[in-house]
Each structure stands twice: as structure tokens, then as C-alpha cells.
Amino acid sequence: MYPDHVTRLVPWWLAAALCASCGPRVPHPRSYREDARAPASAAVSSAIPPAAPAPVRWTLPDGWTARAGEGIRVATFETQAGGDRYECSLIALPGDGGGLIPNARRWAGQLGLAVPPDRWEAWTARIEERRTSAGHELRIMDFRTLQPEDDPAAISMLGAVVRRPNDSLFLKFMAPRAVLDERSATFAALAATLE
């Protein structure tokens, strides 16, 4: 198999390897230094976390009911039209809740609307500022105006944002256009009573 001189050297190689591994071990002392300082921006924040949203009150329009929500959903409002029930959600978020326009854009995305930028800017510029009965800023958005009018069964949305001192309330009503046409005045009345 292997030449005789190679097989005679194998034991010597093994002995040399064993001897090299059996020598005295010299421990290498480990030292640690902590001379790096945390940047000033890493200082502990003394900011107070945002307060929990304040309780929300409202007055229900005729033909609407309410049931308590869970988590960030404060309540779910229901109304009937044509024998079917439709839900409207009320959510409270701290601060501005992400802002009016980003939330409007997100809601438009939920409807699958791809609105050209110039039309979007014109639409958002027409979102008029109103006041609730408690004096809070109220903005109502009618997404039907961004959709073709020829399909009364198409799903659309009415949205309202109420800005209170420490939080924002988001009222969202998705339903067929025909239902929104019938209930838009009562939706606006509900939004105006949020406090």
C-alpha cells in the first residue's frame, strides 16, 4: 500500500503531535476595560408616557345602537338599512394617532383606491375643519367623492377624526354607497357629539 519508509514515520508523527499537546498550559489573563462612554442621546429619558385616552361620550342618532369595544376600539355602532346591519367603529389613539392625512391615505388603501397625487391633494385640501359639540376639532372625510358614482353597491367609507387634548378619535363607517348616501347625515351628527 504505502512505501515502507512512510509507514515507519507514522508513529513518530503521532508521538510528536501528542507531545506538543501535552505541554504545560500558560493561562492568558483576560482583562476588560470599560472606558467607552454612552452617548448623551442614550441617557435615560425622563419623558412621561402618554396618558391613557380619556373616556368618550356620544349621543346616538335615531336608528343607531352602540356596544362596548375592546382594546383600542372604544365602541361599535350599528345601523340598519334595507334589512341589513352595518357597523361603524370608534377607536381612540394617543396624540394625533398618526395624523389626519396618513390615516386618510390608509383608509383609501383599504378601499383599494389608487388616487393620482394631484386629485389626492385637491381632495385633502377640501377636508373642512368643524367642531364637535364639546369644541374639539372635527374632520369628516367622504371617500365616495373619490370613487365613480355609477355603482351604488360599491363599498365606500365615511371617516371622521376628532382631535381631543391628549388623544384622537377615529370613527369609520364602511358600507355600500347607497347605505352611506342614506346614513351620511346621521354619521356626521354622531361624529359631532363625540367628546
HUJOSUL-V432875 format. One record per backbone hydrogen bond with DSSP energy under -0.5 kcal/mol. NH is the residue of the N-H (numbers start at 1). CO is the residue of the C=O. E is the energy in kcal/mol with one decimal. If there is no record, write none. Layout:
# HUJOSUL-V432875
nh->[NH & NH]
co->[CO & CO]
e->[E & E]
This chain:
# HUJOSUL-V432875
nh->[6 & 7 & 8 & 9 & 9 & 10 & 11 & 13 & 14 & 15 & 16 & 17 & 18 & 19 & 20 & 21 & 22 & 23 & 27 & 29 & 42 & 43 & 64 & 65 & 67 & 69 & 73 & 74 & 74 & 75 & 76 & 77 & 78 & 79 & 80 & 81 & 84 & 86 & 88 & 89 & 90 & 91 & 92 & 93 & 95 & 97 & 99 & 103 & 104 & 105 & 106 & 107 & 108 & 109 & 110 & 111 & 112 & 113 & 115 & 120 & 121 & 122 & 123 & 124 & 125 & 126 & 126 & 127 & 128 & 130 & 132 & 133 & 135 & 137 & 138 & 139 & 140 & 141 & 143 & 143 & 145 & 146 & 147 & 151 & 152 & 154 & 156 & 158 & 159 & 160 & 161 & 162 & 163 & 163 & 164 & 164 & 168 & 169 & 170 & 171 & 171 & 172 & 172 & 173 & 174 & 175 & 177 & 178 & 179 & 180 & 181 & 182 & 183 & 184 & 187 & 188 & 189 & 190 & 191 & 192 & 193 & 193 & 194 & 194 & 195]
co->[3 & 3 & 4 & 5 & 6 & 6 & 7 & 9 & 10 & 11 & 12 & 13 & 14 & 15 & 16 & 17 & 18 & 20 & 25 & 27 & 39 & 40 & 61 & 78 & 76 & 74 & 70 & 72 & 90 & 90 & 67 & 88 & 65 & 86 & 63 & 84 & 81 & 79 & 77 & 172 & 75 & 170 & 72 & 168 & 166 & 94 & 96 & 99 & 100 & 101 & 102 & 103 & 104 & 105 & 106 & 107 & 109 & 108 & 113 & 116 & 117 & 118 & 119 & 120 & 121 & 122 & 123 & 124 & 126 & 138 & 136 & 192 & 132 & 163 & 130 & 161 & 128 & 159 & 141 & 157 & 142 & 143 & 144 & 148 & 150 & 151 & 175 & 173 & 141 & 171 & 139 & 169 & 137 & 161 & 162 & 167 & 93 & 162 & 91 & 160 & 169 & 89 & 170 & 158 & 87 & 156 & 154 & 152 & 176 & 176 & 177 & 178 & 179 & 180 & 183 & 184 & 185 & 186 & 187 & 188 & 189 & 190 & 190 & 191 & 57]
e->[-0.9 & -1.6 & -1.5 & -0.8 & -0.5 & -0.9 & -0.5 & -2.1 & -2.2 & -2.4 & -2.3 & -2.1 & -2.3 & -2.4 & -2.0 & -1.4 & -1.0 & -0.5 & -0.7 & -0.7 & -2.0 & -1.6 & -1.7 & -2.3 & -1.9 & -2.2 & -1.8 & -0.7 & -2.4 & -1.4 & -2.5 & -3.3 & -2.4 & -2.0 & -0.6 & -2.4 & -1.9 & -3.0 & -2.6 & -2.2 & -2.3 & -2.3 & -2.0 & -2.4 & -2.4 & -1.7 & -1.9 & -1.5 & -2.4 & -2.7 & -2.1 & -2.5 & -2.4 & -2.0 & -1.7 & -1.2 & -1.1 & -2.6 & -0.7 & -2.6 & -2.6 & -1.8 & -2.4 & -2.9 & -1.9 & -0.9 & -0.8 & -1.3 & -1.1 & -3.2 & -2.4 & -3.2 & -1.9 & -0.9 & -2.2 & -2.1 & -0.6 & -3.8 & -0.7 & -2.1 & -1.2 & -1.6 & -1.5 & -0.5 & -0.5 & -1.4 & -2.9 & -2.1 & -2.6 & -2.6 & -2.4 & -2.5 & -2.2 & -0.5 & -0.8 & -2.6 & -2.8 & -2.9 & -3.0 & -2.8 & -0.5 & -2.4 & -0.5 & -2.7 & -0.6 & -1.5 & -2.4 & -2.5 & -0.8 & -2.2 & -2.9 & -1.6 & -2.2 & -1.4 & -2.3 & -2.3 & -1.9 & -2.4 & -2.6 & -2.0 & -0.7 & -1.3 & -0.5 & -1.1 & -2.3]
